[in-house]
Amino acid sequence: MSNLQIAEQLVVSEHTLKTHVSNVFHKLGLRDRVHAVIYAYERGIVKPADH
């Protein structure tokens, strides 16, 4: 989902969402969403979809 789509789902501004995402990345030592996905897979937070 885009930042705007996520913000709309959470009923916050896109700017607020970007701030929250940036804070999470900083706290976890991540650079971007790709690294967040890798982080989540490595820790078993998400699993690959069964095909």
Residue pairs with C-beta under 8 A, 6 or more apart in sequence:
1 9
3 14
3 17
3 18
3 21
4 14
6 17
7 13
7 14
7 16
7 17
10 17
12 20
24 30
24 36
25 31
25 32
25 35
25 36
28 36
28 39
30 36
30 39
37 46
39 45
40 46
41 47
41 48
